[in-house]
Amino acid sequence: MKILCCPACRGDLSLEPVREDGREVLEGTLHCSKCKRSYPVRDGIPDLLLG
Ligand SMILES: [Zn+2]
């Protein structure tokens, strides 16, 4: 899965996997180191919508 940048501040996102299948992360959380937002990953798809 390609790691995108934070939609809020364009900062780097780090992925914290919860459930993996081989090399694919199915569930996890993307954390922004810059603005401290976090975004869920469900079914391998990052949900980067701003809440
Ligand atoms: Zn950010």
N, CA, C, O and the ligand as a Tripos MOL2 file, in Angstrom:
@<TRIPOS>MOLECULE
protein
  205   203    52     0     0
PROTEIN
NO_CHARGES

@<TRIPOS>ATOM
      1 N           0.8340   -1.1900    0.0000 N.3       1 MET1
      2 CA          0.0000    0.0000    0.0000 C.3       1 MET1
      3 C           0.8690    1.2400    0.0000 C.2       1 MET1
      4 O           1.8210    1.3560    0.7720 O.2       1 MET1
      5 N           0.5290    2.1420   -0.8620 N.am      2 LYS2
      6 CA          1.2780    3.3840   -0.9660 C.3       2 LYS2
      7 C           0.9270    4.2980    0.2040 C.2       2 LYS2
      8 O          -0.2470    4.4970    0.5150 O.2       2 LYS2
      9 N           1.9250    4.8360    0.8310 N.am      3 ILE3
     10 CA          1.6790    5.7400    1.9450 C.3       3 ILE3
     11 C           1.5580    7.1570    1.4100 C.2       3 ILE3
     12 O           2.4530    7.6740    0.7420 O.2       3 ILE3
     13 N           0.4460    7.7540    1.7170 N.am      4 LEU4
     14 CA          0.1790    9.0930    1.2210 C.3       4 LEU4
     15 C           0.6310   10.1180    2.2600 C.2       4 LEU4
     16 O           1.0030    9.7710    3.3810 O.2       4 LEU4
     17 N           0.5880   11.3660    1.8640 N.am      5 CYS5
     18 CA          0.8930   12.3910    2.8480 C.3       5 CYS5
     19 C          -0.4020   12.8760    3.4930 C.2       5 CYS5
     20 O          -1.4970   12.6550    2.9750 O.2       5 CYS5
     21 N          -0.2520   13.5230    4.6030 N.am      6 CYS6
     22 CA         -1.3910   13.9970    5.3710 C.3       6 CYS6
     23 C          -2.1940   15.0160    4.5550 C.2       6 CYS6
     24 O          -1.6230   15.9900    4.0640 O.2       6 CYS6
     25 N          -3.5070   14.8120    4.4010 N.am      7 PRO7
     26 CA         -4.3100   15.7660    3.6240 C.3       7 PRO7
     27 C          -4.4840   17.1080    4.3310 C.2       7 PRO7
     28 O          -4.8330   18.1060    3.7000 O.2       7 PRO7
     29 N          -4.2440   17.1300    5.6190 N.am      8 ALA8
     30 CA         -4.4220   18.3720    6.3710 C.3       8 ALA8
     31 C          -3.1980   19.2700    6.2750 C.2       8 ALA8
     32 O          -3.3260   20.4800    6.0860 O.2       8 ALA8
     33 N          -2.0100   18.6860    6.4030 N.am      9 CYS9
     34 CA         -0.8130   19.5160    6.4850 C.3       9 CYS9
     35 C           0.3030   19.0570    5.5480 C.2       9 CYS9
     36 O           1.3820   19.6510    5.5280 O.2       9 CYS9
     37 N           0.0450   17.9940    4.7660 N.am     10 ARG10
     38 CA          1.0520   17.4420    3.8540 C.3      10 ARG10
     39 C           2.2660   16.8750    4.5850 C.2      10 ARG10
     40 O           3.3340   16.7130    3.9940 O.2      10 ARG10
     41 N           2.1010   16.5820    5.8470 N.am     11 GLY11
     42 CA          3.1800   15.9630    6.6120 C.3      11 GLY11
     43 C           3.3030   14.4880    6.2930 C.2      11 GLY11
     44 O           2.4570   13.9160    5.6060 O.2      11 GLY11
     45 N           4.3470   13.8860    6.7900 N.am     12 ASP12
     46 CA          4.5650   12.4590    6.5690 C.3      12 ASP12
     47 C           3.6460   11.6410    7.4630 C.2      12 ASP12
     48 O           3.4400   11.9530    8.6350 O.2      12 ASP12
     49 N           3.1020   10.5830    6.8690 N.am     13 LEU13
     50 CA          2.2640    9.6660    7.6300 C.3      13 LEU13
     51 C           3.0390    8.3990    7.9350 C.2      13 LEU13
     52 O           3.7590    7.8840    7.0780 O.2      13 LEU13
     53 N           2.8970    7.8980    9.1410 N.am     14 SER14
     54 CA          3.4770    6.6060    9.4650 C.3      14 SER14
     55 C           2.3470    5.6190    9.7340 C.2      14 SER14
     56 O           1.3490    5.9480   10.3750 O.2      14 SER14
     57 N           2.5300    4.4090    9.2310 N.am     15 LEU15
     58 CA          1.4820    3.3990    9.3070 C.3      15 LEU15
     59 C           1.7270    2.4720   10.4890 C.2      15 LEU15
     60 O           2.8080    1.9050   10.6510 O.2      15 LEU15
     61 N           0.7060    2.3390   11.2940 N.am     16 GLU16
     62 CA          0.7480    1.3930   12.4050 C.3      16 GLU16
     63 C          -0.2280    0.2670   12.0860 C.2      16 GLU16
     64 O          -1.4380    0.4360   12.2340 O.2      16 GLU16
     65 N           0.2870   -0.8760   11.6520 N.am     17 PRO17
     66 CA         -0.6090   -1.9560   11.2360 C.3      17 PRO17
     67 C          -1.2880   -2.6410   12.4190 C.2      17 PRO17
     68 O          -0.6860   -2.8180   13.4780 O.2      17 PRO17
     69 N          -2.5420   -3.0190   12.2240 N.am     18 VAL18
     70 CA         -3.2760   -3.7890   13.2260 C.3      18 VAL18
     71 C          -3.4630   -5.2130   12.7200 C.2      18 VAL18
     72 O          -3.2830   -6.1760   13.4660 O.2      18 VAL18
     73 N          -3.8290   -5.3400   11.4400 N.am     19 ARG19
     74 CA         -4.0520   -6.6450   10.8490 C.3      19 ARG19
     75 C          -3.4150   -6.6570    9.4660 C.2      19 ARG19
     76 O          -3.6680   -5.7740    8.6460 O.2      19 ARG19
     77 N          -2.5890   -7.6620    9.2190 N.am     20 GLU20
     78 CA         -1.8850   -7.7420    7.9420 C.3      20 GLU20
     79 C          -2.1520   -9.0740    7.2640 C.2      20 GLU20
     80 O          -2.3920  -10.0860    7.9220 O.2      20 GLU20
     81 N          -2.1070   -9.0600    5.9550 N.am     21 ASP21
     82 CA         -2.2240  -10.2830    5.1700 C.3      21 ASP21
     83 C          -1.0360  -10.2850    4.2100 C.2      21 ASP21
     84 O          -1.0690   -9.6190    3.1750 O.2      21 ASP21
     85 N           0.0020  -11.0280    4.5520 N.am     22 GLY22
     86 CA          1.2090  -10.9850    3.7530 C.3      22 GLY22
     87 C           1.8350   -9.6060    3.8470 C.2      22 GLY22
     88 O           2.2180   -9.1570    4.9280 O.2      22 GLY22
     89 N           1.9370   -8.9390    2.7080 N.am     23 ARG23
     90 CA          2.5440   -7.6080    2.7050 C.3      23 ARG23
     91 C           1.4960   -6.5030    2.7400 C.2      23 ARG23
     92 O           1.8290   -5.3230    2.8460 O.2      23 ARG23
     93 N           0.2240   -6.8970    2.6490 N.am     24 GLU24
     94 CA         -0.8400   -5.9000    2.6430 C.3      24 GLU24
     95 C          -1.3120   -5.6160    4.0580 C.2      24 GLU24
     96 O          -1.5560   -6.5360    4.8380 O.2      24 GLU24
     97 N          -1.4360   -4.3600    4.3780 N.am     25 VAL25
     98 CA         -2.0400   -3.9890    5.6520 C.3      25 VAL25
     99 C          -3.5450   -3.8540    5.4350 C.2      25 VAL25
    100 O          -4.0010   -3.0100    4.6630 O.2      25 VAL25
    101 N          -4.2980   -4.6900    6.1190 N.am     26 LEU26
    102 CA         -5.7500   -4.6500    5.9630 C.3      26 LEU26
    103 C          -6.3880   -3.6360    6.9000 C.2      26 LEU26
    104 O          -7.3370   -2.9360    6.5460 O.2      26 LEU26
    105 N          -5.8410   -3.5810    8.0910 N.am     27 GLU27
    106 CA         -6.3720   -2.6520    9.0760 C.3      27 GLU27
    107 C          -5.2370   -1.9950    9.8260 C.2      27 GLU27
    108 O          -4.2250   -2.6290   10.1230 O.2      27 GLU27
    109 N          -5.4050   -0.7500   10.1240 N.am     28 GLY28
    110 CA         -4.3710   -0.0650   10.8750 C.3      28 GLY28
    111 C          -4.7220    1.3950   11.0370 C.2      28 GLY28
    112 O          -5.8590    1.8210   10.8370 O.2      28 GLY28
    113 N          -3.7080    2.1380   11.4030 N.am     29 THR29
    114 CA         -3.8950    3.5700   11.5930 C.3      29 THR29
    115 C          -2.7230    4.3070   10.9810 C.2      29 THR29
    116 O          -1.5700    3.9120   11.1480 O.2      29 THR29
    117 N          -3.0240    5.3730   10.2750 N.am     30 LEU30
    118 CA         -1.9890    6.2600    9.7590 C.3      30 LEU30
    119 C          -1.8740    7.4520   10.7090 C.2      30 LEU30
    120 O          -2.8590    8.1280   11.0050 O.2      30 LEU30
    121 N          -0.6750    7.6880   11.1680 N.am     31 HIS31
    122 CA         -0.4440    8.7980   12.0880 C.3      31 HIS31
    123 C           0.3680    9.8780   11.3890 C.2      31 HIS31
    124 O           1.3640    9.5950   10.7240 O.2      31 HIS31
    125 N          -0.0710   11.1110   11.5500 N.am     32 CYS32
    126 CA          0.7110   12.2300   11.0360 C.3      32 CYS32
    127 C           1.6360   12.7300   12.1310 C.2      32 CYS32
    128 O           1.1950   13.0610   13.2320 O.2      32 CYS32
    129 N           2.9270   12.7820   11.8160 N.am     33 SER33
    130 CA          3.9020   13.2170   12.8190 C.3      33 SER33
    131 C           3.8950   14.7330   12.9940 C.2      33 SER33
    132 O           4.4310   15.2490   13.9740 O.2      33 SER33
    133 N           3.2950   15.4370   12.0550 N.am     34 LYS34
    134 CA          3.3570   16.8920   12.0700 C.3      34 LYS34
    135 C           2.1680   17.5170   12.8170 C.2      34 LYS34
    136 O           2.3540   18.3440   13.7100 O.2      34 LYS34
    137 N           0.9460   17.1130   12.4410 N.am     35 CYS35
    138 CA         -0.2270   17.7260   13.0740 C.3      35 CYS35
    139 C          -0.9240   16.7900   14.0420 C.2      35 CYS35
    140 O          -1.9260   17.1580   14.6560 O.2      35 CYS35
    141 N          -0.3940   15.5640   14.1820 N.am     36 LYS36
    142 CA         -0.8870   14.5930   15.1650 C.3      36 LYS36
    143 C          -2.2750   14.0510   14.8660 C.2      36 LYS36
    144 O          -2.9000   13.4310   15.7260 O.2      36 LYS36
    145 N          -2.7610   14.2830   13.6510 N.am     37 ARG37
    146 CA         -4.0130   13.6330   13.2760 C.3      37 ARG37
    147 C          -3.7490   12.1570   13.0420 C.2      37 ARG37
    148 O          -2.6110   11.7460   12.8160 O.2      37 ARG37
    149 N          -4.8120   11.3610   13.0990 N.am     38 SER38
    150 CA         -4.6870    9.9630   12.7180 C.3      38 SER38
    151 C          -5.8680    9.5850   11.8330 C.2      38 SER38
    152 O          -6.9710   10.1120   11.9720 O.2      38 SER38
    153 N          -5.6010    8.6540   10.9200 N.am     39 TYR39
    154 CA         -6.5880    8.2420    9.9270 C.3      39 TYR39
    155 C          -6.6760    6.7250    9.9350 C.2      39 TYR39
    156 O          -5.6520    6.0440    9.9870 O.2      39 TYR39
    157 N          -7.8920    6.1900    9.8840 N.am     40 PRO40
    158 CA         -8.0240    4.7320    9.8920 C.3      40 PRO40
    159 C          -7.7450    4.1150    8.5320 C.2      40 PRO40
    160 O          -7.9190    4.7530    7.4940 O.2      40 PRO40
    161 N          -7.3080    2.8600    8.5570 N.am     41 VAL41
    162 CA         -7.1800    2.0540    7.3380 C.3      41 VAL41
    163 C          -8.1360    0.8740    7.4910 C.2      41 VAL41
    164 O          -8.0580    0.1220    8.4620 O.2      41 VAL41
    165 N          -9.0430    0.7190    6.5170 N.am     42 ARG42
    166 CA        -10.0000   -0.3700    6.5600 C.3      42 ARG42
    167 C          -9.9750   -1.1160    5.2360 C.2      42 ARG42
    168 O         -10.0220   -0.5170    4.1620 O.2      42 ARG42
    169 N          -9.9000   -2.4320    5.3370 N.am     43 ASP43
    170 CA         -9.8600   -3.2820    4.1320 C.3      43 ASP43
    171 C          -8.7680   -2.8490    3.1680 C.2      43 ASP43
    172 O          -8.9440   -2.9130    1.9510 O.2      43 ASP43
    173 N          -7.6360   -2.4080    3.7180 N.am     44 GLY44
    174 CA         -6.5040   -2.0260    2.9010 C.3      44 GLY44
    175 C          -6.6030   -0.6580    2.2800 C.2      44 GLY44
    176 O          -5.7410   -0.2640    1.4950 O.2      44 GLY44
    177 N          -7.6580    0.0820    2.6260 N.am     45 ILE45
    178 CA         -7.8660    1.4000    2.0290 C.3      45 ILE45
    179 C          -7.7680    2.4810    3.1000 C.2      45 ILE45
    180 O          -8.5410    2.4790    4.0590 O.2      45 ILE45
    181 N          -6.8180    3.4070    2.9400 N.am     46 PRO46
    182 CA         -6.7020    4.4800    3.9120 C.3      46 PRO46
    183 C          -7.8510    5.4860    3.7800 C.2      46 PRO46
    184 O          -8.1690    5.9400    2.6810 O.2      46 PRO46
    185 N          -8.4570    5.8190    4.9000 N.am     47 ASP47
    186 CA         -9.5320    6.7880    4.9240 C.3      47 ASP47
    187 C          -8.9470    8.1340    5.3320 C.2      47 ASP47
    188 O          -8.7730    8.4250    6.5160 O.2      47 ASP47
    189 N          -8.6500    8.9430    4.3250 N.am     48 LEU48
    190 CA         -7.9460   10.2120    4.5790 C.3      48 LEU48
    191 C          -8.8860   11.4120    4.5550 C.2      48 LEU48
    192 O          -8.4580   12.5470    4.3430 O.2      48 LEU48
    193 N         -10.1540   11.1520    4.7720 N.am     49 LEU49
    194 CA        -11.0890   12.2720    4.8180 C.3      49 LEU49
    195 C         -10.8900   13.0420    6.1120 C.2      49 LEU49
    196 O         -10.6580   12.4580    7.1710 O.2      49 LEU49
    197 N         -10.9850   14.3490    6.0110 N.am     50 LEU50
    198 CA        -10.8400   15.1840    7.1980 C.3      50 LEU50
    199 C         -12.1490   15.1660    7.9770 C.2      50 LEU50
    200 O         -13.2270   15.3840    7.4230 O.2      50 LEU50
    201 N         -12.0300   14.9050    9.2510 N.am     51 GLY51
    202 CA        -13.2230   14.7910   10.0710 C.3      51 GLY51
    203 C         -13.7670   16.1320   10.5220 C.2      51 GLY51
    204 O         -14.7770   16.1840   11.2240 O.2      51 GLY51
    205 ZN         -0.8470   16.3050    9.2940 Zn       52 ZN52
@<TRIPOS>BOND
     1     1     2 1
     2     2     3 1
     3     3     4 2
     4     3     5 am
     5     5     6 1
     6     6     7 1
     7     7     8 2
     8     7     9 am
     9     9    10 1
    10    10    11 1
    11    11    12 2
    12    11    13 am
    13    13    14 1
    14    14    15 1
    15    15    16 2
    16    15    17 am
    17    17    18 1
    18    18    19 1
    19    19    20 2
    20    19    21 am
    21    21    22 1
    22    22    23 1
    23    23    24 2
    24    23    25 am
    25    25    26 1
    26    26    27 1
    27    27    28 2
    28    27    29 am
    29    29    30 1
    30    30    31 1
    31    31    32 2
    32    31    33 am
    33    33    34 1
    34    34    35 1
    35    35    36 2
    36    35    37 am
    37    37    38 1
    38    38    39 1
    39    39    40 2
    40    39    41 am
    41    41    42 1
    42    42    43 1
    43    43    44 2
    44    43    45 am
    45    45    46 1
    46    46    47 1
    47    47    48 2
    48    47    49 am
    49    49    50 1
    50    50    51 1
    51    51    52 2
    52    51    53 am
    53    53    54 1
    54    54    55 1
    55    55    56 2
    56    55    57 am
    57    57    58 1
    58    58    59 1
    59    59    60 2
    60    59    61 am
    61    61    62 1
    62    62    63 1
    63    63    64 2
    64    63    65 am
    65    65    66 1
    66    66    67 1
    67    67    68 2
    68    67    69 am
    69    69    70 1
    70    70    71 1
    71    71    72 2
    72    71    73 am
    73    73    74 1
    74    74    75 1
    75    75    76 2
    76    75    77 am
    77    77    78 1
    78    78    79 1
    79    79    80 2
    80    79    81 am
    81    81    82 1
    82    82    83 1
    83    83    84 2
    84    83    85 am
    85    85    86 1
    86    86    87 1
    87    87    88 2
    88    87    89 am
    89    89    90 1
    90    90    91 1
    91    91    92 2
    92    91    93 am
    93    93    94 1
    94    94    95 1
    95    95    96 2
    96    95    97 am
    97    97    98 1
    98    98    99 1
    99    99   100 2
   100    99   101 am
   101   101   102 1
   102   102   103 1
   103   103   104 2
   104   103   105 am
   105   105   106 1
   106   106   107 1
   107   107   108 2
   108   107   109 am
   109   109   110 1
   110   110   111 1
   111   111   112 2
   112   111   113 am
   113   113   114 1
   114   114   115 1
   115   115   116 2
   116   115   117 am
   117   117   118 1
   118   118   119 1
   119   119   120 2
   120   119   121 am
   121   121   122 1
   122   122   123 1
   123   123   124 2
   124   123   125 am
   125   125   126 1
   126   126   127 1
   127   127   128 2
   128   127   129 am
   129   129   130 1
   130   130   131 1
   131   131   132 2
   132   131   133 am
   133   133   134 1
   134   134   135 1
   135   135   136 2
   136   135   137 am
   137   137   138 1
   138   138   139 1
   139   139   140 2
   140   139   141 am
   141   141   142 1
   142   142   143 1
   143   143   144 2
   144   143   145 am
   145   145   146 1
   146   146   147 1
   147   147   148 2
   148   147   149 am
   149   149   150 1
   150   150   151 1
   151   151   152 2
   152   151   153 am
   153   153   154 1
   154   154   155 1
   155   155   156 2
   156   155   157 am
   157   157   158 1
   158   158   159 1
   159   159   160 2
   160   159   161 am
   161   161   162 1
   162   162   163 1
   163   163   164 2
   164   163   165 am
   165   165   166 1
   166   166   167 1
   167   167   168 2
   168   167   169 am
   169   169   170 1
   170   170   171 1
   171   171   172 2
   172   171   173 am
   173   173   174 1
   174   174   175 1
   175   175   176 2
   176   175   177 am
   177   177   178 1
   178   178   179 1
   179   179   180 2
   180   179   181 am
   181   181   182 1
   182   182   183 1
   183   183   184 2
   184   183   185 am
   185   185   186 1
   186   186   187 1
   187   187   188 2
   188   187   189 am
   189   189   190 1
   190   190   191 1
   191   191   192 2
   192   191   193 am
   193   193   194 1
   194   194   195 1
   195   195   196 2
   196   195   197 am
   197   197   198 1
   198   198   199 1
   199   199   200 2
   200   199   201 am
   201   201   202 1
   202   202   203 1
   203   203   204 2
@<TRIPOS>SUBSTRUCTURE
     1 MET1         2 RESIDUE 1 A MET
     2 LYS2         6 RESIDUE 1 A LYS
     3 ILE3        10 RESIDUE 1 A ILE
     4 LEU4        14 RESIDUE 1 A LEU
     5 CYS5        18 RESIDUE 1 A CYS
     6 CYS6        22 RESIDUE 1 A CYS
     7 PRO7        26 RESIDUE 1 A PRO
     8 ALA8        30 RESIDUE 1 A ALA
     9 CYS9        34 RESIDUE 1 A CYS
    10 ARG10       38 RESIDUE 1 A ARG
    11 GLY11       42 RESIDUE 1 A GLY
    12 ASP12       46 RESIDUE 1 A ASP
    13 LEU13       50 RESIDUE 1 A LEU
    14 SER14       54 RESIDUE 1 A SER
    15 LEU15       58 RESIDUE 1 A LEU
    16 GLU16       62 RESIDUE 1 A GLU
    17 PRO17       66 RESIDUE 1 A PRO
    18 VAL18       70 RESIDUE 1 A VAL
    19 ARG19       74 RESIDUE 1 A ARG
    20 GLU20       78 RESIDUE 1 A GLU
    21 ASP21       82 RESIDUE 1 A ASP
    22 GLY22       86 RESIDUE 1 A GLY
    23 ARG23       90 RESIDUE 1 A ARG
    24 GLU24       94 RESIDUE 1 A GLU
    25 VAL25       98 RESIDUE 1 A VAL
    26 LEU26      102 RESIDUE 1 A LEU
    27 GLU27      106 RESIDUE 1 A GLU
    28 GLY28      110 RESIDUE 1 A GLY
    29 THR29      114 RESIDUE 1 A THR
    30 LEU30      118 RESIDUE 1 A LEU
    31 HIS31      122 RESIDUE 1 A HIS
    32 CYS32      126 RESIDUE 1 A CYS
    33 SER33      130 RESIDUE 1 A SER
    34 LYS34      134 RESIDUE 1 A LYS
    35 CYS35      138 RESIDUE 1 A CYS
    36 LYS36      142 RESIDUE 1 A LYS
    37 ARG37      146 RESIDUE 1 A ARG
    38 SER38      150 RESIDUE 1 A SER
    39 TYR39      154 RESIDUE 1 A TYR
    40 PRO40      158 RESIDUE 1 A PRO
    41 VAL41      162 RESIDUE 1 A VAL
    42 ARG42      166 RESIDUE 1 A ARG
    43 ASP43      170 RESIDUE 1 A ASP
    44 GLY44      174 RESIDUE 1 A GLY
    45 ILE45      178 RESIDUE 1 A ILE
    46 PRO46      182 RESIDUE 1 A PRO
    47 ASP47      186 RESIDUE 1 A ASP
    48 LEU48      190 RESIDUE 1 A LEU
    49 LEU49      194 RESIDUE 1 A LEU
    50 LEU50      198 RESIDUE 1 A LEU
    51 GLY51      202 RESIDUE 1 A GLY
    52 ZN52       205 GROUP 0 **** ****
